Every structure is written in structure tokens, then in C-alpha cells.
């Protein structure tokens, strides 16, 4: 079970999934999935609202979506055959004419999932209403205020950055907490650490990053008010489909603080690199699922699931993400412990 939280700061904590729900409430976004073998389409309530359709009355399908696209934009949108047989699905911004005649401009992002032999298996994506950019900007500002309030009350935050010298960037929260400038941080990222702890911190973080796996470390930070604070930092590498590290995601929180920072989408993706076959097997056990159940839920083949659980060669990062996403959707959580182990729990 996940630990319970108490106090006024609890209301500030919610994940990127809940941020998407906030966007849906404001009728700004929607999500979808499509399993090719069964032809099953799943649309979020927000997507129905964006398209002006009614859940339970209008049946979700790729054809139904494409039929609403403005005729002048429709030729730029892949056909069903191109998606299912060729695995083509490019990001697009298109105009949609809803049944009531109103026009919306939608930014569509999607991804096709393939089996180890390259055959398209399923697709999923998100749609963002960019017609009224001011309304979207207002919601994004609301999210920034939430993050700032969370930081001020709990001194916890999330961040993503490359750690190469020329591209190293300190988060706004870390810089305000320590009083260090961005340029000072770029020159020496350990300048925020107490002098007696800098060598240990530098050596430990460098060694763990070279290993390329998620890890946890504690740092004694020099605070802007002249005091010291001990913080827990969780690091996770975010990789592309060729397994190259794109960036490092971090979660930081004060050790004696009331809670850790909420895990956002970037940190979740980074943590996936540490999720091995035994974690997937344990997650299935918590749900009472067989390998076939996980294959069906993730849109993957049974052989792909078996190779993932055996930590065998072949599965791509995209395949792992599909399996992990299905488990998370079913209520499984993954977190990183102080011993750098991935813990599996049911929410």
C-alpha cells in the first residue's frame, strides 16, 4: 500500500495524470488508445467533449475522428490502413468541425507500438485543443502556481536536465532555495552542496550516472538563509528507443519534510529503465494477471511479455513502456527506494 499523507499540502500533490484530468475538466485535452488485433478503441471523456460527441451514444473509432477533420486537412491525416498496416502516425495540428458546426483546432500526438518483428500492434495518443491558447495558458499557469505552492510548503520538486557541462541547468526551485545563480550552477553543480559534502556527492553522482541506472542519493545543501538542509534526490535516466540517454529526471524532497515530490511523467519514464522482469512479474502477481492478461492489456504479443520478464534481448524501450503503462493503468505503482531498488506496490 502507498503511504498515507495528511495536512493541507496534500491537496497540492497530484501527478501528471491528474494534471491531464485538470486539462480535461477545462475541455482542453483528451486521450485515446487503439488495439489493432481486436479493433477496440478507448477514448477518454475529454476526447468525446473535444469532438462534440456523446460517450455511450457515439462509438469511438479512427474513422469517426477522421470524418470530423476539416476536408482541407483530411488529406494530411493518415488513413486507417496507413496506421494499422504501415505503422504510420505523425503528429498533426488539424481543424475539426464538430456536429454542432463549431470549429476547433486540435494538436494531435500519437505513437504506434510494434512487436519485436516490426509489426504494428496498437496505437495511443493525446489530443490538445489549441484553439484558445489563452485558456490553455491559464491552465498551465495554474499548474505552475500549484508546483510553486507545493515547493514552498514542502520543499519538494521535480526536474529534468542534461548533466553535460554546457547543458547543465538547475531547477528554479533549487536555485531559489540555495541562492545560487544559473551560471554558478552550470560551472559547478556541487556549489549548492555544503563544502564538507561536495567531494562525496560529486563522486557518488558521477559513478551512478556512469552506471546509467536509477539511483537515490542524499545531499546536504547550503540554503540561501545561511542554514543547511538534508535532501533526498532520486535520479532516473530517460532513454530513447535506441537506449541512449536523453536526459536525467530528478525528484527532490527535504528528508525531514512531510512528503516527497509527486512523480511526474518524465520521472516515471526515467524510472522505467530500472524496471526489470522480476518487477513486471511481481506487478502481475499483485493484480492476479497471467502473461496473456498483460499482453492483452498492453497490446503486445505473449512472446514480447515473456522476453521482458526474462530480461531477454529484443524488447525495445517502447515495448517496455507499453507493458508498464498497462500495469500503471490497472493500479500498479513503481517507486525508487533509498537502496536504489525499484519497489512495486498496488495503489
N, C-alpha and C positions, 0 to 999 in steps of 0.2 A: 504494500500500500504506500502511496505517496504521503509524505509528512503533511500534517495539517498546519495551517497558518492562522494567525489571529492578529487583530489590530487594524487600525484604519488604513495602513499601507496595503492590506490585502486587496482592497478594491482597485488598486493601481496595477496589480500584476495580472497580465494576460499575455498569451503567446501570440505569435504571428498569425496562427489560425484564428484567434479571437479578433485580431485586427482585421482580418478578412471578413469576419462576421460583421464588424462595425461598418466596413465599406458596403456590405450587402444591405445592412439596415438603411443606409443612406442611398440605396439603389444605385451604387456606383460600380459594383463588380458582381461576377458570377463565375462558377467553375463547372467543369464537365469531365466525364470520362466515357470511353467507348471501347468495348471489348469486341474485337473483330470476329472471333470464332462464334460467338452467340449473337452478335449484333446488338447487344444490350447497351443502351445509353443511359447515363445517370447525369441529371442536371441539378444544380443547387437551386434553392428557391430564388436566389438573387438573379440567376440567369433567366429564369422564366420572367421575372419582373422586368429585366432589361429589354427582353424581346417583346414584351407586351402580351405574353401568353399565360395560360392558366394551368398550374400543376393539377394533374388528375383529369384534366379535360383535353389539353393539347399534349400529344405524345412526343417526347423528345427524340430527335433524330438529326443526323447531319443534313439530310435533305430538307428538313423543316427549317433549319438555321439558314442554309444556303438560299432557300427560296425567299427569305426576308431581306437578303442583301440587295442593295440598290443595283439595278441592271447594269449600270456603267461600271460597277466594281466587281460584279459577279464573275467576270471572265478572269479576274486576277486571283480568285479563290479556287483552291484545288477541288477537283471533283471527288466523289466518293471513291471511285476506282483508283485515282492517284494516291489517295491516303491509304486505302486498305491494301492495295497490291504493290504500290511503289514505295510506300512509307514516306511520302512527301507531305509536309505540313509546315509551311513557312509562316512567320509572324506577319500579321497584316493589320492595317488600320482601314476599316471599311465603314460605309454608311449603311444603316439598316432602316428599312421602312416598316414600322410596327403595324399591326392590324388596324389600329385606330387612325392611321395615316401620319402619325408623328415620326420624325426622323431623328435618329441618334447616331453619333459617331463612336464606334467601338474599336478599341485596340485589342486584338486577338493574339494570344501567345499560346502555343501548344507544342507537344512533343510526342513523337511516335516511339513506342517501345518495341524492340526486336528480340527474337530468340538468338541463341549463340550462332546460328547459321545465317543470320541477317534477315530472317522473315519477319514482316511486321505482325505484331500480336495485338497491340492495343494502343490507344492514344488518350491523352488527357491534357487539359489546358485551363486557362483562365481568360476571362473577358473583362475589360475595364472600360467604363463609359467615360470618354474624354470630351464629350460634347460641352459640358460646363466645367471648364478647367478651374474656375474659381471655387466651385463647390468641392471639387476634388482637393484643391489646395487647402481648403478649410478643414477637411477631414485629416489631411496629412499634418496640418498644424496642431490639431487636437492630439494626434499621436505623439508629436514632439513634446507637447506640454505634459502628456502622461509620462513619457520617459524622463523628462526633467524632474517632475514631481516624485517619481519613483527614486531617482538618484538622490534628491535632496533629503528624502525621508529615510532611505535605507542604505545609501552609498553603495548601490549595486548597479551594474550596467552591462551592456553587450557591445561588441565592436568587431570590425573585420578590417584587416590590413595586411599588406605585404610587409615582410620584415627585412627586405633588402635595404641597404643604406640609403639609396637615393629615393626610395619609395616608402620608407617607414613613416607612418602617420599615427600620432597619438589621438585618442578619442577626446572629444570636448570635455567629457566628464573627468577623465584622468588629468587633463591639463588644468582644469579649474580646481580640482581637488588638491593638486600639488603646487600650483602657481608657476609651472614651467611653461615656456613658450614652445610653439610647434618647432621652431628652428632648433632650440636647445635639445628637444626630444629627438629630432632627426639626427643630430650629431652624436648623441649618446643616449640611448633609450633607458639606460640604468641611472640617469641623473635624477629620476623620481624616487629611487631607492635609497634607503639610509646607507651612508658610506660603508659601514661595517658589513652590510649585507650585499653589496654590489658584486663582488667577485663571485660569491656563491651563486647569486641569481643569474649572472651572465653565463657562467659555465654550465649551470643546470639547464637553462632555457636553450642554449646553443646545442647542447648534446641531445636534448629531447627533440628539438626541431630537426636535427640531422637524422634522427631515427624515423621521422615522418609519421609518428603515431600520436593520437590524442594523449594529453597528459595534464596533470594538475600540479601547480606549484604555489607556495606561499611567498609573499613579498612584504617586507617592512618598508612602507612608503613614508617619505618625508612630506608632511602636509603643509599647505600654504600658511597655516596659522602657527607654524613652528613646532607642532606636535608630531607624533608618529602614529601610524595605523597599520595593523597587520591585515592583509587582504589575501583572499584565495582567488587565484586565476586558473581557469580551465581553458586550455588551448586545444583546438582541433583543426587539422588541415582540410581545406576544401579543394577537392580534386576535380579535374575534368575527366571526360570519358577515356582518355589515354593514360589516366592515373598520374598526370602531372599536377603538382600543387599550384593552384591559382592564387590562394590567399590563406591566411590563418584567421580563424574566428576565435574570439575570446569572450568568456563570461567572467566578470569580476564582482566580488562582494566582500564586504568587511567581515572578518572572521567572527567578531562578536556581534555582528548585526542581526536583525530579525529574520532575514531571508536572503536567498540568492537571487540574482537577476533572472527574469524569465528567459527561457531558451527560445531564441528567435529562429527563423528559417535558415539563416546562414550557419548558425551554430549547429542546428540539427543536421544539416548536410555534412558539416565537417565531422561530427561525431560518427557518422555512418562509416567512415573509413576504419573505425575501431570495432565495428560490429562484425563478428565472425560467425562461423557456422554454429558454434555452441550457443551463441546468443539467439540466433534465429530459432534453433531447436527449443530452447527454453521458453521463448515467446510463444511458440506454437503450443507447448505443453500448458502454459498458463491459460490459453484460450480453448484447449481441448481440440486443437486442429490437427489434421493429418497433413502430410506434404501436399496431397492433392487439394485439400482445402485452401492452403496458402497459394498454390498455383492458380486456382480459380479466382481467388480474391485479388491477386496481383496481375492477372493477365499473362502470366509466364507459363512455360512448359514445366511438366513434372521433372524432367531431366535437369532443367535450369535450377530448380529448387534443390534438387539432390546435390548438384555440384556446389551450390552456395553453402549448403550445410556441411559438405565435406571439405570446404575451403579448397576446392579443386581449381584447376586452370580453366579459363574460358569465360566465366561470367564477367560482364563489364560493370563499371560503376553505375550505369543506367539500369542494369538488371537488378543490382543490389538495392538501388533506390526504390525501384518498383515494389520489391518484396517488403522493405522496411516501411514504405508508405502504407501498404495494405495492413501491416501489423499495427501501425500507429492509428489508422482509421478504426481498427477494431478495439482500440483501447489499451494498447501496449505502450509503455514509456521506456526510454533508454536514458541513462544518465551516467556521468563520469564520477567515480569515487576518488578520494584522496590518494588511493593506492594505484591510480591510473587504470583501474579496471572498469569495464562497462557493466553497469548493473541493469537488470531487466525487471520491470515491475508492471503490474496491471493497475490501471488508474481506477 
